[in-house]
Amino acid sequence: MTSSQEWLTELRGRLTELSPDDLRTRLSGSTSSTEASPAPIVLDVRERDEFEEGAIPGAAHVPRGFLELRIEKHAADRSSSIVLYCAGGSRSLFAAEALERMGYTDVSSLAGGFNGWKQAGGEVHRPTVLRGEDRQRYARHLVIPEVGEEGQQRLLASRVLLVGAGGLGSPAAFYLAAAGVGTLGIIDPDVVDASNLQRQILHTENRLGLPKVDSAAQTLRAINSGVRVNAIRQRLDRDNVDELFEQYDVILDGTDNFATRYLVNDACVRHRKPNVHGSVYRFEGQVSVFWAGRGPCYRCLYPEPPPPELAPSCAEAGVLGILPGVVGLLEAVETIKILLGKGDLLVGRLMVYDALAARFQELKIRRNPDCSYCADGVEFPGYVDYEDFCSGAGSSREG
C-alpha cells in the first residue's frame, strides 16, 4: 500500500520538474546550447473553471481526465518536448507519469504549478472561452479533434461573404450559420420570385417580392441568433467590390452570370482571398477553390467566357432543384475547412458531380504561367468592363 504523498515523493525523485524560470527560458528559446531548442508543448491539465481564470500564454487546455485520450492531438511524436502544469504541481506529476507509460520520452512537470508561475512573475493570459450556450449548441463540433473549442472560436470570429442569395448561396448560408461562422455577409440586388422557391431554400412563399437579402437574414437569424448577418442589397460591381472584400476572410461565389463571376475572381486575386466557386446546370454541378498564390484562379480555367450557345441561362436550360443543395453544401464544407485551416482543399482541383450517373469526378487544374491576373510577378491589371467583356456570353450556370 502506498499513500498519495509517498507516491508524489517517489515521482518527484524520478521525474523531471522545471522551475518557472526554467520554463520561461525554454519558452523564449534562450538556452546555453549553441543551437536554440524548439519551444516545448505546454499543456494545462487543470479543470475548465481553473483554466478560464487564467493560464500560461500559449498553453493548450487538456483536463487531466482526458489527457491520455487527447494527447496525440497535441503531440503525435513521442519524442516531443512536453511540459505539464496544474495548480500546485501535483496533478501534473501524475499526468507526466501517465505520458511516460505511453512512451513519451521528454516530459516535465512545472514545479509549483500555475500558482508558482504567478508568484514568480510569469505572464498570465486569460483565455477566450465559449459561453455555456455556445458549448451546448456546438457540442458535436467540440468533440471533433480537428475542430474542438479552438476551432469553434475561430469559426465564431470568422467572416464570410456570400455573393448571391440564390440556389447556391441558400444551402451554403444555411449551414455556415448553423456551424457558427460569426459574420455572414450576403450581397444580392434581387427580390424573391416564385420561380426561386424550387431551389432557393432561404426564401418562402410569404416573402415573395421581398429583397432576397432581407429574406435570407430572417431565415439565418432564426437558425442562429448568435450569427451576425450583413444584408447588402446591391449589385456587386467595380465600385464596391474592394471595400466589401477587404472586410471578409472568404468569398463564396454563388453568382449566376459571367460578369460577376469574373469580377469576383479578379477581386479575390487582388486581395489574395480564397474564392470558393460553385456552379450547376441541369443535372451537373462543379466545385473548386480558386486561391491566387496557392493555386490557379478562375481565369486559369476559363480565360474568356464561352459563347451564349454553349452557356444557356438557367431559365433556358433548367436545373434540378436539389442539385444546388449538393453543390452549395460542398462550397460550405470547403469554406469551413479554409476557416479551420484543416484538410485538403479543392485548390487546383475541379470536382464535377453528375447527378444522373450518381458519380463524382475530379479534374486537375493547373496555374497558367501566363495568366494576366495571377501569374508570378504580374502586376494587377485592374478591373475591366465586365458587361462588355462578357457581352458575347449568356448567363452562366445557376447561382
FENNORVEN-V987436 format. One line per field, one symbol per residue. ss: DSSP state (@ for helix, = for strand, . for the rest). phi: phi as a letter, one per 20 degrees, with the letter a starting at -180 (. if undefined). burial: 1 if it has 16 or more other ideal C-beta (glycine too) atoms within 10 Angstrom, else 0. Layout:
# FENNORVEN-V987436
ss = ???
phi = ???
burial = ???
This chain:
# FENNORVEN-V987436
ss = ...@@@@@@@@@@@.===.@@@@@@@@@............====...@@@@@..=....==..@@@@@@@@@@@......=====.....@@@@@@@@@@@....=====..@@@@@@@.....=......@@@@@@.@@@@.....@@@@@@@@@..=====...@@@@@@@@@@@@@...=====...=..@@@........@@@...=@@@@@@@@@@@@....=====........@@@@@....====....@@@@@@@@@@@@@@..=========.=======.=..=..@@@@......@@@...@@@@.=...@@@@@@@@@@@@@@@@@@......=.======....======.....................@@@@........=.
phi = .cffffffffffedeeddfgfffffffenecfffdfefffeddedffgfffffqbfgnfeecggfdgffdfffebfefefeccdbcfcoegffffffffffeofdcdcdefnmffffffenffcdefecffgfffffdgfffeegfdmffffffffeeccdeeoddfefffffgeffffnffcdecdaeedfcgffffbeffdcgfdgneggfffffgfffffbfeeedeedebefbfedffffffececddecfcbfgffffggfffffelefdedbbcbldcccbbcebgndafdfffecgcfffgfebffffeenbfgfggfffffffffffffffemcnefeemcdedddffelbdcddeddfefdgfddfgmefgfnedefffgdfedefefgd
burial = 000000000010001011010011011000000000000111111100011000110011111100100110001000011111111011111111111000010111111111011000010000100100010011001100001110111111011111111111111111111011111111110011000100111110001000111111111100010010111100010000100110011111111111111111111111101111111111011111111100111111100010010011110000110011111111111111111100001111111010100000000010110010110000000010010011001111111
